[in-house]
Amino acid sequence: MGLWTLLEGLLLLVNAFAILNEDRFLAPKGWSFSEISASGRVKSMKGQVLGLINAIQYLRVPLIALNLIVVTVKMISG
């Protein structure tokens, strides 16, 4: 496994976090960011993961550009 494969795997993981919908998927399971911030447990592991998901969702435009670069490189290199 090379560095390129590892980076592609991380990109797929970030893409998965970017498409999560808080209202449809996270809130019914008790993973709502507003619920965590209201209880004051933002420093917990659950709060940190929700903060990461929230931050990734704001970076969708650079993520689209990164995906285009990876797809282009894969098309050229085979």
TORZA-481716 format. One record per atom (N, C-alpha, C): residue number from 1; residue in one letter; x, y, z. Coordinates in steps of 0.1 Angstrom, whole numbers. Example, Ala and Ser with C-alpha at 12.3 -4.5 7.8 and 13.67 -1.06 7.14 Angstrom:
2
atom k->1 | r->A | u->132 | v->-57 | w->78
atom k->1 | r->A | u->123 | v->-45 | w->78
atom k->1 | r->A | u->132 | v->-33 | w->78
atom k->2 | r->S | u->128 | v->-22 | w->71
atom k->2 | r->S | u->137 | v->-11 | w->71
atom k->2 | r->S | u->129 | v->0 | w->79
***
This chain:
78
atom k->1 | r->M | u->8 | v->-12 | w->0
atom k->1 | r->M | u->0 | v->0 | w->0
atom k->1 | r->M | u->9 | v->12 | w->0
atom k->2 | r->G | u->7 | v->21 | w->-10
atom k->2 | r->G | u->15 | v->33 | w->-11
atom k->2 | r->G | u->8 | v->45 | w->-5
atom k->3 | r->L | u->16 | v->56 | w->-5
atom k->3 | r->L | u->11 | v->68 | w->0
atom k->3 | r->L | u->-1 | v->73 | w->-7
atom k->4 | r->W | u->-1 | v->71 | w->-21
atom k->4 | r->W | u->-12 | v->76 | w->-29
atom k->4 | r->W | u->-25 | v->68 | w->-25
atom k->5 | r->T | u->-24 | v->56 | w->-23
atom k->5 | r->T | u->-36 | v->48 | w->-19
atom k->5 | r->T | u->-41 | v->52 | w->-5
atom k->6 | r->L | u->-32 | v->55 | w->4
atom k->6 | r->L | u->-37 | v->60 | w->17
atom k->6 | r->L | u->-44 | v->73 | w->16
atom k->7 | r->L | u->-39 | v->82 | w->7
atom k->7 | r->L | u->-45 | v->95 | w->5
atom k->7 | r->L | u->-59 | v->94 | w->-1
atom k->8 | r->E | u->-60 | v->85 | w->-11
atom k->8 | r->E | u->-73 | v->82 | w->-17
atom k->8 | r->E | u->-83 | v->77 | w->-7
atom k->9 | r->G | u->-79 | v->68 | w->2
atom k->9 | r->G | u->-87 | v->63 | w->13
atom k->9 | r->G | u->-92 | v->74 | w->22
atom k->10 | r->L | u->-83 | v->83 | w->26
atom k->10 | r->L | u->-86 | v->94 | w->35
atom k->10 | r->L | u->-96 | v->104 | w->28
atom k->11 | r->L | u->-94 | v->106 | w->14
atom k->11 | r->L | u->-103 | v->114 | w->7
atom k->11 | r->L | u->-117 | v->108 | w->7
atom k->12 | r->L | u->-118 | v->95 | w->5
atom k->12 | r->L | u->-131 | v->88 | w->5
atom k->12 | r->L | u->-138 | v->90 | w->19
atom k->13 | r->L | u->-130 | v->89 | w->30
atom k->13 | r->L | u->-136 | v->91 | w->43
atom k->13 | r->L | u->-141 | v->105 | w->45
atom k->14 | r->V | u->-133 | v->115 | w->41
atom k->14 | r->V | u->-137 | v->129 | w->42
atom k->14 | r->V | u->-150 | v->131 | w->34
atom k->15 | r->N | u->-151 | v->125 | w->22
atom k->15 | r->N | u->-163 | v->126 | w->14
atom k->15 | r->N | u->-175 | v->120 | w->21
atom k->16 | r->A | u->-173 | v->109 | w->28
atom k->16 | r->A | u->-184 | v->103 | w->35
atom k->16 | r->A | u->-189 | v->112 | w->46
atom k->17 | r->F | u->-180 | v->119 | w->53
atom k->17 | r->F | u->-184 | v->128 | w->64
atom k->17 | r->F | u->-190 | v->141 | w->58
atom k->18 | r->A | u->-186 | v->145 | w->46
atom k->18 | r->A | u->-192 | v->157 | w->40
atom k->18 | r->A | u->-206 | v->155 | w->36
atom k->19 | r->I | u->-211 | v->143 | w->33
atom k->19 | r->I | u->-224 | v->142 | w->28
atom k->19 | r->I | u->-234 | v->138 | w->39
atom k->20 | r->L | u->-229 | v->136 | w->51
atom k->20 | r->L | u->-238 | v->133 | w->62
atom k->20 | r->L | u->-248 | v->144 | w->65
atom k->21 | r->N | u->-261 | v->141 | w->66
atom k->21 | r->N | u->-271 | v->151 | w->69
atom k->21 | r->N | u->-274 | v->150 | w->83
atom k->22 | r->E | u->-273 | v->161 | w->91
atom k->22 | r->E | u->-275 | v->161 | w->105
atom k->22 | r->E | u->-289 | v->158 | w->109
atom k->23 | r->D | u->-299 | v->164 | w->101
atom k->23 | r->D | u->-313 | v->163 | w->104
atom k->23 | r->D | u->-318 | v->149 | w->102
atom k->24 | r->R | u->-313 | v->143 | w->91
atom k->24 | r->R | u->-318 | v->130 | w->87
atom k->24 | r->R | u->-311 | v->118 | w->93
atom k->25 | r->F | u->-298 | v->119 | w->95
atom k->25 | r->F | u->-290 | v->108 | w->99
atom k->25 | r->F | u->-285 | v->109 | w->113
atom k->26 | r->L | u->-280 | v->120 | w->117
atom k->26 | r->L | u->-273 | v->121 | w->130
atom k->26 | r->L | u->-282 | v->124 | w->141
atom k->27 | r->A | u->-292 | v->133 | w->139
atom k->27 | r->A | u->-301 | v->137 | w->150
atom k->27 | r->A | u->-310 | v->126 | w->156
atom k->28 | r->P | u->-315 | v->117 | w->147
atom k->28 | r->P | u->-323 | v->106 | w->153
atom k->28 | r->P | u->-315 | v->96 | w->161
atom k->29 | r->K | u->-302 | v->96 | w->160
atom k->29 | r->K | u->-293 | v->87 | w->167
atom k->29 | r->K | u->-287 | v->94 | w->179
atom k->30 | r->G | u->-291 | v->107 | w->182
atom k->30 | r->G | u->-286 | v->114 | w->193
atom k->30 | r->G | u->-272 | v->121 | w->191
atom k->31 | r->W | u->-269 | v->123 | w->178
atom k->31 | r->W | u->-256 | v->129 | w->174
atom k->31 | r->W | u->-258 | v->143 | w->169
atom k->32 | r->S | u->-267 | v->151 | w->174
atom k->32 | r->S | u->-269 | v->164 | w->169
atom k->32 | r->S | u->-259 | v->174 | w->176
atom k->33 | r->F | u->-254 | v->183 | w->168
atom k->33 | r->F | u->-244 | v->192 | w->173
atom k->33 | r->F | u->-250 | v->202 | w->183
atom k->34 | r->S | u->-263 | v->206 | w->180
atom k->34 | r->S | u->-270 | v->215 | w->189
atom k->34 | r->S | u->-272 | v->208 | w->203
atom k->35 | r->E | u->-275 | v->195 | w->203
atom k->35 | r->E | u->-277 | v->188 | w->215
atom k->35 | r->E | u->-264 | v->187 | w->223
atom k->36 | r->I | u->-253 | v->185 | w->217
atom k->36 | r->I | u->-240 | v->184 | w->224
atom k->36 | r->I | u->-236 | v->198 | w->229
atom k->37 | r->S | u->-238 | v->209 | w->221
atom k->37 | r->S | u->-234 | v->222 | w->226
atom k->37 | r->S | u->-243 | v->227 | w->237
atom k->38 | r->A | u->-256 | v->223 | w->237
atom k->38 | r->A | u->-265 | v->227 | w->248
atom k->38 | r->A | u->-261 | v->221 | w->261
atom k->39 | r->S | u->-256 | v->208 | w->261
atom k->39 | r->S | u->-253 | v->201 | w->273
atom k->39 | r->S | u->-239 | v->205 | w->278
atom k->40 | r->G | u->-231 | v->212 | w->270
atom k->40 | r->G | u->-218 | v->216 | w->275
atom k->40 | r->G | u->-207 | v->206 | w->274
atom k->41 | r->R | u->-210 | v->195 | w->266
atom k->41 | r->R | u->-200 | v->184 | w->265
atom k->41 | r->R | u->-193 | v->185 | w->252
atom k->42 | r->V | u->-189 | v->197 | w->248
atom k->42 | r->V | u->-182 | v->198 | w->235
atom k->42 | r->V | u->-168 | v->192 | w->235
atom k->43 | r->K | u->-162 | v->191 | w->247
atom k->43 | r->K | u->-149 | v->186 | w->248
atom k->43 | r->K | u->-148 | v->171 | w->248
atom k->44 | r->S | u->-160 | v->164 | w->249
atom k->44 | r->S | u->-160 | v->150 | w->249
atom k->44 | r->S | u->-156 | v->144 | w->235
atom k->45 | r->M | u->-154 | v->132 | w->234
atom k->45 | r->M | u->-151 | v->125 | w->221
atom k->45 | r->M | u->-162 | v->127 | w->211
atom k->46 | r->K | u->-174 | v->125 | w->216
atom k->46 | r->K | u->-186 | v->127 | w->207
atom k->46 | r->K | u->-187 | v->141 | w->202
atom k->47 | r->G | u->-184 | v->151 | w->211
atom k->47 | r->G | u->-184 | v->165 | w->207
atom k->47 | r->G | u->-173 | v->168 | w->197
atom k->48 | r->Q | u->-162 | v->162 | w->199
atom k->48 | r->Q | u->-151 | v->164 | w->189
atom k->48 | r->Q | u->-154 | v->159 | w->175
atom k->49 | r->V | u->-160 | v->147 | w->175
atom k->49 | r->V | u->-163 | v->141 | w->162
atom k->49 | r->V | u->-174 | v->149 | w->155
atom k->50 | r->L | u->-184 | v->154 | w->162
atom k->50 | r->L | u->-194 | v->162 | w->156
atom k->50 | r->L | u->-188 | v->175 | w->152
atom k->51 | r->G | u->-179 | v->181 | w->159
atom k->51 | r->G | u->-172 | v->193 | w->154
atom k->51 | r->G | u->-164 | v->191 | w->141
atom k->52 | r->L | u->-158 | v->179 | w->140
atom k->52 | r->L | u->-150 | v->176 | w->128
atom k->52 | r->L | u->-160 | v->174 | w->116
atom k->53 | r->I | u->-171 | v->168 | w->118
atom k->53 | r->I | u->-181 | v->166 | w->108
atom k->53 | r->I | u->-186 | v->179 | w->103
atom k->54 | r->N | u->-189 | v->188 | w->113
atom k->54 | r->N | u->-194 | v->202 | w->110
atom k->54 | r->N | u->-183 | v->210 | w->102
atom k->55 | r->A | u->-171 | v->208 | w->106
atom k->55 | r->A | u->-160 | v->216 | w->99
atom k->55 | r->A | u->-158 | v->210 | w->85
atom k->56 | r->I | u->-159 | v->197 | w->83
atom k->56 | r->I | u->-158 | v->192 | w->70
atom k->56 | r->I | u->-169 | v->196 | w->60
atom k->57 | r->Q | u->-181 | v->198 | w->66
atom k->57 | r->Q | u->-192 | v->202 | w->57
atom k->57 | r->Q | u->-190 | v->216 | w->52
atom k->58 | r->Y | u->-183 | v->224 | w->59
atom k->58 | r->Y | u->-180 | v->238 | w->54
atom k->58 | r->Y | u->-169 | v->238 | w->43
atom k->59 | r->L | u->-162 | v->227 | w->42
atom k->59 | r->L | u->-151 | v->227 | w->32
atom k->59 | r->L | u->-155 | v->219 | w->19
atom k->60 | r->R | u->-167 | v->220 | w->15
atom k->60 | r->R | u->-172 | v->212 | w->4
atom k->60 | r->R | u->-166 | v->217 | w->-9
atom k->61 | r->V | u->-164 | v->230 | w->-11
atom k->61 | r->V | u->-159 | v->235 | w->-24
atom k->61 | r->V | u->-145 | v->231 | w->-26
atom k->62 | r->P | u->-135 | v->232 | w->-16
atom k->62 | r->P | u->-122 | v->227 | w->-18
atom k->62 | r->P | u->-122 | v->212 | w->-20
atom k->63 | r->L | u->-131 | v->205 | w->-13
atom k->63 | r->L | u->-132 | v->190 | w->-14
atom k->63 | r->L | u->-136 | v->186 | w->-29
atom k->64 | r->I | u->-145 | v->194 | w->-35
atom k->64 | r->I | u->-149 | v->191 | w->-49
atom k->64 | r->I | u->-136 | v->193 | w->-58
atom k->65 | r->A | u->-129 | v->203 | w->-56
atom k->65 | r->A | u->-116 | v->206 | w->-64
atom k->65 | r->A | u->-106 | v->194 | w->-62
atom k->66 | r->L | u->-105 | v->190 | w->-49
atom k->66 | r->L | u->-96 | v->179 | w->-46
atom k->66 | r->L | u->-100 | v->166 | w->-53
atom k->67 | r->N | u->-113 | v->164 | w->-53
atom k->67 | r->N | u->-118 | v->152 | w->-60
atom k->67 | r->N | u->-116 | v->152 | w->-75
atom k->68 | r->L | u->-118 | v->164 | w->-81
atom k->68 | r->L | u->-115 | v->166 | w->-95
atom k->68 | r->L | u->-100 | v->163 | w->-98
atom k->69 | r->I | u->-91 | v->168 | w->-90
atom k->69 | r->I | u->-77 | v->165 | w->-92
atom k->69 | r->I | u->-74 | v->150 | w->-91
atom k->70 | r->V | u->-80 | v->144 | w->-81
atom k->70 | r->V | u->-77 | v->129 | w->-80
atom k->70 | r->V | u->-83 | v->121 | w->-92
atom k->71 | r->V | u->-95 | v->125 | w->-96
atom k->71 | r->V | u->-101 | v->118 | w->-107
atom k->71 | r->V | u->-92 | v->120 | w->-120
atom k->72 | r->T | u->-88 | v->132 | w->-122
atom k->72 | r->T | u->-79 | v->136 | w->-134
atom k->72 | r->T | u->-66 | v->128 | w->-134
atom k->73 | r->V | u->-60 | v->127 | w->-122
atom k->73 | r->V | u->-47 | v->120 | w->-121
atom k->73 | r->V | u->-50 | v->105 | w->-123
atom k->74 | r->K | u->-61 | v->99 | w->-118
atom k->74 | r->K | u->-64 | v->85 | w->-120
atom k->74 | r->K | u->-67 | v->83 | w->-135
atom k->75 | r->M | u->-73 | v->92 | w->-142
atom k->75 | r->M | u->-76 | v->90 | w->-156
atom k->75 | r->M | u->-63 | v->90 | w->-164
atom k->76 | r->I | u->-54 | v->99 | w->-161
atom k->76 | r->I | u->-42 | v->100 | w->-168
atom k->76 | r->I | u->-32 | v->89 | w->-166
atom k->77 | r->S | u->-31 | v->85 | w->-153
atom k->77 | r->S | u->-21 | v->74 | w->-149
atom k->77 | r->S | u->-27 | v->60 | w->-152
atom k->78 | r->G | u->-40 | v->59 | w->-152
atom k->78 | r->G | u->-46 | v->46 | w->-155
atom k->78 | r->G | u->-49 | v->39 | w->-143
***
